[in-house]
Amino acid sequence: MKEKLLDAKDVSVAFKIAGEYQTALHKVNLSINRGEVLALVGESGSGKSTFAMSVMGLHNPEQTQVTGSIKLNDNELIGLTERQFDKYRGVSVGMIFQDPLSSLNPLMKIGDQIAEAITVHDKQSKEVKNRVQQLLLDVGIVDAKRVSQQYPHELSGGMRQRVMIAIALANEPDLIIADEPTTALDATIQAQILDLIKEIQLKKNAGILLITHDLGVVAEMADSVNVMYAGQIVEQASVEELFNNPKHPYTRSLLRADPSDVNPGEDLYAIPGTVPALNDMDHSKDLFLQRVPWLNDEVVNAPVSEELQKVNAQHYVRGNVWKTFEFEEPVNNEEQV
Amino acid sequence: MSELVRIENLKVYYPVRSGFFNRITDNIKAVDDVSFTIEAGQTYGLVGESGSGKTTIGKSLVGLENPTSGKILFEGQEVTQIKQKKAINYNKDVQMVFQDSQSSLNPRKTIGEIIAEPLKSFGVPNKIGAGYGGERSFEQSKVDERVLELLDIVGLPARTISQYPFQFSGGQRQRIGVARALATNPRLIVADEPVSALDLSVQAQVLNFMKKIQRDYAISFLFISHDLGVVKYMTNNIAIMHNGRFVELGTTEDIFNDASHIYTKRLLSAIPSLDVSQREAKRVYRKKVEAEFTQHQDTYYQQDGKRLRAYDLQQVTKTHFVALENGGV
């Protein structure tokens, strides 16, 4: 039986900009089960990190309005005070960030940084030391004793990311949030780190919220996928469904823009235009349709129901345009040769 | 096909100084004896992980780095040292596009001033893309005219001319960088990770655009990247670099269909695939390659102190070269 770990309902986030609140995240619904990897995919500005920060309680309460409900193991997170959040952050929720160099303290030895994350015991105790060594071994650092005495600058990018993962795992969290965990790494190191996260997740049966803009990473890691555009989820599906049977025009456009399987003689599909600005987001429409030049205004401006439409039990899509959406025949850029 | 640039036995060493007299005690071999040829109108891919020396090659080519030894020939003329580059005004023919469009555009200059800069140094050629040498004019009116033309080529409106870099998105800034590189009618553009900071949809715009200017103006690219998906789409020939050495060199088909060096295989196996059904199989294969790489290093590398040094390249087919002791046979 699947155990629900994180349950987010109608989560909206608005930032105060020049005295007015602008919606950056609009009514996001998603849930993560224990042992599940859920990927949140989208381009910069789509709101995926905004959602993660709401789960971690990292928004500045004076500048941000967070509404809706986020439940972790049935405990409501929205509305908690900073102190109450401390009970979850780093304890039930572990975090892995994109840039380990700026997330690690440059003046502190690796071992001490991991020990700091272990909340229960006195830092110097033998027990904590052993636990630090074990965590380093868990993330594939064989030379744990030496590494725990080193400083972040002495380690390579891949090693630093392993240390970050060790810190995230320190208290055996139920949920791990990985925000672009491999974006700054070389391809071979990326593969190693992804394999490591996967192994640990299987061993600990944790849930993972994986935030990425890289569809390849999604295909390698995720069980289910949520595609985000302009602060909303536009498609929600199992990973097989999403890649084999993508529906929403945005998802299909992204997959088409990927160069890896395109014949070098053909042009890539470039999505025209840009993501609308925060103060220009009318979330009652499907905002992506503005970027499909061949759709008429009626279709683009049609109001869209807030509920995602069901394709099948593993697959939900925003709006109705997906039912009839076709790409125009590729324009011939070769003009006359 | 005609040869545009030939690089022969290029070495770039950085001295390591130590001891009381601060003498040179060792060298860091950033680029260690590499040779390759870029054909006119083609794209040459340089692939490797961070620290492999690919950017150093790019920098030597445009003159931001003085090679320790070896030769760079541009249409048969030697341009290895910066002095030689200046003598034939080589820098108007070879331009560079950088990875980070934010830091490679001066934030206090307008886009018009940024694009005009190379035109002021080298003059305005008669026509974009045509008659590479030719008459060049230094008149201000000509400069302004050309800047507008260039903005039009990269698809930006005329009002851009008086705007500043921060007013643009990453993709637009990257196109501004390309416009600047195009200004002097270069024959070769060194593009160092030009799209790795961009989102997928914007990346597609920039890549399409690079292909278009290549078609229209027969420009060659040296395309430096760690992203093999992009490289496969963009290039005709590829060199795979590791620790300052070429480990494999060939046409794009040679590298993708017939990789022979373990390091190439390792890079290829690390590309995430969009085919979900292959996920487990790929993971197993990746582990296998990784094990082969760590356990059989003597087969693939000479030991050079602590660093792995690839063997010299051996010819396998007419176009395909591999750094194995006896060609891998």
HADDOCK unambig.tbl for C-alpha pairs under 7 A between the chains (distance, minus, plus):
assign (segid A and resid 43 and name CA) (segid B and resid 199 and name CA) 5.99 0.50 0.50
assign (segid A and resid 186 and name CA) (segid B and resid 49 and name CA) 5.92 0.50 0.50
assign (segid A and resid 186 and name CA) (segid B and resid 50 and name CA) 6.92 0.50 0.50
assign (segid A and resid 187 and name CA) (segid B and resid 267 and name CA) 6.91 0.50 0.50
assign (segid A and resid 187 and name CA) (segid B and resid 270 and name CA) 5.78 0.50 0.50
assign (segid A and resid 187 and name CA) (segid B and resid 271 and name CA) 6.67 0.50 0.50
assign (segid A and resid 188 and name CA) (segid B and resid 267 and name CA) 6.11 0.50 0.50
assign (segid A and resid 188 and name CA) (segid B and resid 270 and name CA) 5.20 0.50 0.50
assign (segid A and resid 191 and name CA) (segid B and resid 270 and name CA) 5.55 0.50 0.50
assign (segid A and resid 216 and name CA) (segid B and resid 272 and name CA) 4.67 0.50 0.50
assign (segid A and resid 216 and name CA) (segid B and resid 273 and name CA) 5.53 0.50 0.50
assign (segid A and resid 216 and name CA) (segid B and resid 274 and name CA) 5.42 0.50 0.50
assign (segid A and resid 217 and name CA) (segid B and resid 272 and name CA) 6.13 0.50 0.50
assign (segid A and resid 219 and name CA) (segid B and resid 273 and name CA) 6.73 0.50 0.50
assign (segid A and resid 219 and name CA) (segid B and resid 274 and name CA) 5.30 0.50 0.50
assign (segid A and resid 219 and name CA) (segid B and resid 275 and name CA) 6.86 0.50 0.50
assign (segid A and resid 219 and name CA) (segid B and resid 276 and name CA) 5.47 0.50 0.50
assign (segid A and resid 220 and name CA) (segid B and resid 272 and name CA) 6.34 0.50 0.50
assign (segid A and resid 220 and name CA) (segid B and resid 273 and name CA) 6.99 0.50 0.50
assign (segid A and resid 220 and name CA) (segid B and resid 276 and name CA) 6.83 0.50 0.50
assign (segid A and resid 220 and name CA) (segid B and resid 279 and name CA) 5.91 0.50 0.50
assign (segid A and resid 240 and name CA) (segid B and resid 276 and name CA) 6.18 0.50 0.50
assign (segid A and resid 254 and name CA) (segid B and resid 200 and name CA) 6.92 0.50 0.50
assign (segid A and resid 254 and name CA) (segid B and resid 201 and name CA) 6.55 0.50 0.50
assign (segid A and resid 257 and name CA) (segid B and resid 200 and name CA) 6.43 0.50 0.50
assign (segid A and resid 257 and name CA) (segid B and resid 201 and name CA) 5.92 0.50 0.50
assign (segid A and resid 257 and name CA) (segid B and resid 204 and name CA) 5.87 0.50 0.50
assign (segid A and resid 258 and name CA) (segid B and resid 200 and name CA) 6.77 0.50 0.50
assign (segid A and resid 259 and name CA) (segid B and resid 229 and name CA) 6.18 0.50 0.50
assign (segid A and resid 259 and name CA) (segid B and resid 230 and name CA) 5.86 0.50 0.50
assign (segid A and resid 259 and name CA) (segid B and resid 233 and name CA) 6.06 0.50 0.50
assign (segid A and resid 260 and name CA) (segid B and resid 229 and name CA) 4.28 0.50 0.50
assign (segid A and resid 260 and name CA) (segid B and resid 230 and name CA) 6.29 0.50 0.50
assign (segid A and resid 260 and name CA) (segid B and resid 232 and name CA) 6.81 0.50 0.50
assign (segid A and resid 260 and name CA) (segid B and resid 233 and name CA) 6.49 0.50 0.50
assign (segid A and resid 262 and name CA) (segid B and resid 233 and name CA) 6.68 0.50 0.50
assign (segid A and resid 263 and name CA) (segid B and resid 233 and name CA) 6.85 0.50 0.50
assign (segid A and resid 264 and name CA) (segid B and resid 233 and name CA) 4.87 0.50 0.50
assign (segid A and resid 264 and name CA) (segid B and resid 234 and name CA) 6.46 0.50 0.50
assign (segid A and resid 267 and name CA) (segid B and resid 208 and name CA) 5.88 0.50 0.50
assign (segid A and resid 268 and name CA) (segid B and resid 204 and name CA) 5.71 0.50 0.50
assign (segid A and resid 268 and name CA) (segid B and resid 208 and name CA) 6.33 0.50 0.50
assign (segid A and resid 269 and name CA) (segid B and resid 204 and name CA) 6.51 0.50 0.50
assign (segid A and resid 270 and name CA) (segid B and resid 201 and name CA) 5.39 0.50 0.50
assign (segid A and resid 270 and name CA) (segid B and resid 202 and name CA) 6.79 0.50 0.50
assign (segid A and resid 270 and name CA) (segid B and resid 204 and name CA) 4.94 0.50 0.50
assign (segid A and resid 270 and name CA) (segid B and resid 205 and name CA) 5.08 0.50 0.50
assign (segid A and resid 271 and name CA) (segid B and resid 201 and name CA) 5.34 0.50 0.50
